[in-house]
């Protein structure tokens, strides 16, 4: 099946898939239709096209299983109120003097422990609006702090985007989480810097915004556990995930031998955390909620696997490599550029990473780029312009902050600056140094 499809067919198929996504067709159907169209235009028979689709979808099954496992932890953190408890504790501890830092850090941390970034913003938004109304901080500054902090946390989280980036280059999840930590810190710093600069620009947050937010989300009724019990699940997950990398760094043999996959660690941590919060009777409710959160991601993974199968079975990767070599541009840049473009097209970090790794991983590695470096650059690249209006994140965050379309568009360049900062840092550290 290798190289049986022309590069023109593969490129047209990818373009059609992206076009259909922008046209608001279901992303899964868009990706599958793009795959079928590209394969047939590229010279494959109907039976060969089926083989391409099947082989492509089979290649992502390992990622699918790990994403579903991560749903247990995500469900526990989101539904139990644990994420809310952690966020409020951070903001309270740092106080209003460090309001912007505390809000960005809170969003970063609860995203980093497995909460999806749109949900993280929804959780912290009412806290941010309350603080903003007292401190006279603009909603623009608050959203930049929350979104920027969320982006920083997203690249070090056990969320689907990190799982997809790691598995796309045959890495352990913990390896990528550790490698992304320095870019994430720079992203957090940039978010705080920009939000501080913008604190008096635009509409100032008010208690009316808080009331609108509470009506939309129902968070006023949310019961939160104690901080001590809320941190059990994420803390246990992080400790177990980091045992092997720490052992490798310190050359401690018995720690290096601890090689337990995230497929086991994430649901285990979620269940232990549930018990610590005395919510064992909610196991069915929380796991169901977690599964529902992951369903869309899994379906997109299947579609992205198909389009990735089309591209890897075509001559497109070889043509891209040849073009980059002729142009004289460093092949290292293919990794961040592919992440940026795919995430921009789909307005989704996860989908962007899935498409970039599935479609261009072999081409990226063919330049001699190390798998870990490639994963970091693709992953951070996918955060640059993943917040455009064709995606749900744009609208979810606008509603959370009670912003109209014009106000929400005003934050896009600053969010891009945060993602670009992480991409530049990741590319410099892992691509050139």
C-alpha positions, -999 to 999 in steps of 0.1 A, spaced: 0 0 0 30 23 5 32 53 -19 2 40 -39 -15 75 -39 -3 105 -57 7 135 -37 -19 156 -55 -47 133 -44 -35 134 -8 -33 171 -8 -67 176 -24 -82 151 1 -67 170 31 -78 203 16 -114 190 11 -115 176 47 -104 210 61 -128 228 39 -157 207 50 -148 212 87 -148 250 81 -182 246 64 -194 231 97 -199 195 85 -192 170 113 -154 167 115 -154 129 115 -174 128 83 -153 156 68 -121 136 75 -135 104 61 -149 120 30 -116 138 24 -97 105 28 -120 87 3 -119 115 -22 -82 119 -20 -75 82 -23 -97 78 -54 -84 110 -71 -49 99 -62 -53 67 -82 -65 41 -57 -92 16 -65 -123 13 -43 -108 -17 -25 -75 0 -20 -93 30 -6 -110 8 20 -76 -6 29 -62 29 34 -91 39 56 -89 8 77 -51 8 81 -52 45 90 -79 41 117 -62 10 131 -30 31 136 -47 54 162 -63 27 183 -36 29 210 -43 66 214 -80 59 215 -77 35 244 -55 60 264 -79 88 257 -108 68 269 -88 59 301 -81 95 307 -118 101 307 -121 86 342 -98 112 357 -113 140 337 -148 130 348 -138 129 384 -121 163 383 -149 181 364 -180 166 380 -169 163 416 -160 200 420 -124 191 427 -111 214 399 -132 243 413 -119 237 448 -83 238 435 -89 270 415 -105 289 444 -77 278 468 -50 291 445 -67 325 440 -74 328 477 -39 319 487 -22 344 464 -47 372 471 -60 401 451 -25 417 449 -15 390 426 -49 386 410 -39 381 374 -11 357 382 -34 337 405 -61 334 379 -37 324 351 -20 299 374 -53 285 386 -64 278 350 -30 264 342 -30 240 371 -65 226 367 -59 222 330 -26 205 337 -43 179 360 -67 167 333 -95 192 329 -102 202 293 -92 238 286 -127 251 278 -140 235 310 -111 250 329 -120 285 317 -156 279 326 -146 269 361 -123 299 367 -144 325 349 -168 333 377 -139 336 401 -121 359 376 -152 381 371 -157 384 409 -121 395 414 -122 417 383 -152 436 395 -135 444 428 -101 452 413 -115 470 382 -98 447 358 -111 444 322 -127 413 308 -102 413 280 -73 411 305 -91 384 325 -97 362 294 -61 366 282 -50 354 317 -74 325 317 -69 314 281 -31 319 283 -29 300 316 -51 272 301 -28 269 270 2 266 293 -15 239 313 -28 221 283 7 212 269 17 195 302 -16 178 309 -27 141 304 -54 155 280 -61 140 245 -38 165 228 -8 155 248 -16 118 245 -20 122 207 13 141 204 32 115 225 17 84 207 22 101 173 60 99 179 59 66 200 67 83 233 55 78 268 30 105 279 51 114 309 81 121 287 63 148 267 46 163 298 81 168 314 96 182 281 68 207 277 72 221 312 97 249 303 77 262 273 46 261 295 63 283 321 72 308 294 36 307 282 23 314 317 47 344 320 36 358 287 -1 354 296 5 373 329 25 400 312 0 406 285 -30 405 309 -13 430 332 -7 453 303 -44 450 292 -60 453 327 -76 487 320 -83 481 283 -119 473 273 -150 468 294 -144 463 331 -158 432 347 -189 437 369 -211 417 392 -237 417 364 -213 396 344 -209 372 373 -247 368 375 -250 361 338 -222 336 341 -238 318 370 -272 316 351 -254 301 320 -232 276 339 -251 268 371 -219 270 390 -235 288 419 -250 254 429 -218 234 427 -206 218 459 -169 216 462 -149 191 483 -121 201 506 -88 211 490 -70 182 507 -93 156 491 -95 175 458 -58 173 451 -55 135 457 -64 124 422 -42 149 402 -13 145 427 -14 107 425 -15 108 387 14 132 384 35 112 409 29 79 392 35 94 357 68 110 368 84 80 386 99 66 354 112 99 340 127 109 374 144 75 376 159 79 342 172 114 350 187 103 384 197 69 371 178 51 399 173 16 385 142 6 406 124 38 395 134 32 359 118 -2 361 84 13 370 69 13 335 32 16 340 12 30 311 -10 61 314 -39 37 305 -37 23 340 -25 53 359 -51 79 349 -82 59 358 -66 45 389 -58 80 401 -93 91 393 -109 63 413 -86 68 443 -94 106 442 -131 98 441 -128 77 472 -107 103 490 -136 128 484 -161 102 498 -178 101 465 -174 64 457 -212 61 451 -208 85 422 -185 62 402 -211 55 375 -220 92 372 -185 105 370 -172 78 346 -202 83 323 -195 120 323 -158 114 315 -167 90 287 -191 116 272 -163 142 273 -140 119 254 -164 106 228 -160 135 204 -123 133 207 -122 96 200 -144 99 169 -122 127 156 -92 105 163 -107 78 140 -113 103 112 -78 118 116 -64 83 115 -80 78 82 -66 110 67 -33 102 82 -34 69 65 -41 86 32 -11 109 35 14 83 48 4 60 19 10 87 -6 40 105 -20 31 137 -2 56 133 27 84 127 2 74 157 -19 73 179 12 108 168 23 121 175 -12 105 209 -13 120 219 21 154 207 11 153 227 -22 141 258 -4 170 257 20 147 260 50 156 239 81 134 208 82 130 214 119 104 240 111 81 214 96 71 202 131 58 235 145 44 247 112 23 215 108 10 219 143 1 256 137 -16 250 104 -36 220 114 -48 235 146 -57 268 129 -77 249 102 -97 230 128 -96 255 157 -88 227 180 -56 218 198 -64 181 200 -76 178 163 -46 198 151 -21 176 169 -39 145 157 -39 156 121 -3 169 122 12 138 138 -9 114 117 -1 132 84 35 145 88 52 126 116 73 105 91 83 135 71 93 154 103 114 125 115 130 120 81 149 153 87 167 137 116 145 154 142 144 135 175 109 121 183 107 140 216 118 173 199 92 167 172 64 160 196 72 192 216 73 214 185 41 200 170 23 202 204 33 237 212 27 248 176 -9 236 179 -16 262 206 -8 292 184 -41 297 166 -64 270 180 -89 296 193 -105 308 161 -142 314 157 -149 281 137 -142 262 169 -163 258 200 -136 271 224 -140 306 210 -177 307 217 -176 288 251 -151 313 265 -170 343 251 -201 331 269 -182 324 301 -169 360 302 -201 375 289 -184 390 259 -198 398 225 -182 387 192 -161 419 188 -149 418 224 -140 381 220 -121 387 188 -100 414 205 -83 387 227 -73 365 197 -40 382 190 -29 381 226 -38 344 229 -18 338 198 12 356 213 10 331 243 10 301 220 37 315 198 59 321 228 56 285 238 63 274 203 94 296 199 108 284 232 101 247 225 116 250 190 147 267 203 153 243 231 146 211 213 150 220 177 183 238 178 201 236 212 
